[in-house]
Amino acid sequence: MDDHELLRLHVAGNPDTFGYLVKRHRDRMWAVAIRTLGEPEEAADALQEAFISAFRRADSFRGDAKVTTWLHRIVVNACLDRIRRRQVRAADPLPEDEDRAAELAGPAEDDPAEIRERRLDVLNALKQINEDQRSALVLVDMEGYSIEEAAAILGCAPGTVKSRCARGRAKLLPLLRHWQTTRGGSADVPAATSSGTAGTE
């Protein structure tokens, strides 16, 4: 059964179908939560809150979007709510997470220790930009969603997503420039940080 049918049966009272839906998309939702919040416990709590909310609000799903878009929107909102409620501590250690963070800081290197250090630097840098820009960058640059898909998830216009990505990348650049200047003195903008929508509104 496809996602729409699983959700329809859940609303109709089937006790099992929502569990199937969660199992199908849990890993992708977890990736969004951990990359947005940066802390496993916070991400786990946000994901639990999001799934409970989706379970209870399933009858509000209108069917005019993908079920995954609807779920992503609930997960992102749960993460943003937790960010707004907590005191952000930029110096907190971040978990090692296999994602595109290293790419934001420049081309991959052969030294695994340097790759890990660069990835952690990017995740720390992400914690220093506002939550709207962070959410857009996580969806577009780390999760690989198109601008249009990210806009649907975040509930805003594609132009807003482009603007948030451009401004977020601009803020990340000075925080990550040392990865360029320490490799042969080049101060070029990292490819994944400057490409695409920089300078757009």
N, C-alpha and C positions, 0 to 999 in steps of 0.2 A: 504493500500500500504506500501511496505517496504521502507527503507530509500533510497536505490539506485533508486527506481522508482520515489520517490518524487523529488530527485535531478535531475534526467533525465528530468522530466516534467518541472521543473524550468528552466533548460537550454534551453528547447524547447520553452519557452515563457509563460508557465502557471503562472499567477500572484499570485496564492494562495499557491502553494505547498511548497515554501520555508518557509512561515509562519507556516505551519503545522510541518515542520521539526524542526524549532526553538522551538515551543511549546513542542514538544516531548522530547527534550534534554536540554532545558534551565536550569532546576534545577541542573542537573549534571555538566553542564558547569559553572554555578554560583559557585558551591561548589569548583571546581578547582581554579577559579579566586580568591575567597575570601581567600582561604587557602594559595594561593601563594603570594598574595599581602598584606593580613592582614587588609586592610582598605576598607570599603564598597564603598566609592566614587571611589577610584582607581579601584576596582574590577568591578564596574558597567561600568566605562568608557572603561576598557579593554575589557569587554564582548561585549559592543556595537561596538567597533572597530573590534573585531573578527568576529561578525556576518555580519557587513558591508563588510569586506574583503571576507568572505565566499560567500556572495551573489554575489559579483562582480567576484570572481574567480571560481565559480562553474564549469565553462567549463574546468578548468584545472584538475578536479578530474578524475583520470584515471580508477577508478573502481577496482584497484587491492588490496584495503584494505577496511575495514569497513568505512562507512560514519562517524560513531562516532569517529573512530581513526583520520580521516582527520579533523573533527571539533575540537577535543581535541588538535591536533597539532597547529591549528590556534589560539586557545584560549591561550595555553601555550606560544606561541611565542609573542602574544600581551601582556601578563603579563610580560614576560622577557624584552620586549622592554620598558615597563613603568618603571621597576626596574632600568634598565640601564640609563634611562633619569632623574630619580629623585635622590635627595639626601636622602639616607636611614637614618632615624632617629630611632635608636633602642629603644629610650625611649618613643616613641609615644604609646598611649594607643591602644590596639587591641580590636576589637569587640568580644563579647562573641559568640562563635560558637560551635555548637554541632558537635564534630568530635572526632577523635581518639587521640587528643592531650594529654588527660589525661593518656591514656595508655602508651604513650612514657615515661611518668615520673614515671610509676610504677603501681601496682595494684590499683583498685578503692577503695576509702574509703567511709565510711558511711556519713561523714560530707560533706554536699553539698558545704559549703563555702571553704573547703579545696580542693575539686574536682575542683571548679571553679578557685581557685588560681593556682592550678597545671596546669590546661589547659592554662591559660593565660601565665604562665611561659614558657610553651613549645612553644606557638605561638611567644612569644618574642624571645626565643632562636632560633627559625627558621629564624627570621629576621637577625640573626647575622652570618649565614652561606651563602656561595655564592649561586647565583641563580640557577646554574646547579644542585647542591646537593639538594637545597630546592625543586626544581621541581620534582626530582626523589623521594624524600621522601614523598612529597604530593601525588604523584600518587600511589606509592607502599604501604606506611605505613598508609596513611589516606584514600585514595580512594579505596584501595584494589586491584589494578591492578597487574597482574603478571609481572615479569621482562620482558617477551617478549612483552606484551601489552604496557608497559611503554616505551620500546625501540622503538616500532612502532610509538607511539605518539610523542616522543622526537626526532625521526629521527636519532637514534644512535644504536650502537651494544648493545646486552644484557649485555655483559661484562662491557661496559661503565656504564650502569645503576647500575649494581651490585657494581662497584667501587665507583660511586657517593653516593649510599646509605650507603655503609660501611664507607666512609670518613665523610659523613654528620652525621651519628650516632656517630662516634668517636668525632666529634666536639661538638655535643649536650651533650654528656655524662658529661663532667666537668661542663657544665652550669646547669645541672639538678641533679647533684650528691647529693645536699643538701636534696632532697626528700628521698633519701635512708638513709643518715646519721642521719636524724632527726627522723627516725622511728626505734628506738632500736639500733642505732649505726652501722647498717649494711651499708657497702659500696659496696654491690653487684651492678653489672651493671643492670639497668632496663631492663626487658625482651624484650620489644618492641624496645629498643634502641640498644641492643647488639646482638640480634638473627639474624639468617639468613646468611647475606653475609659479616659479619664483617671480615676484613682482606683479602678479595678477591680483585683482580685487575680487 
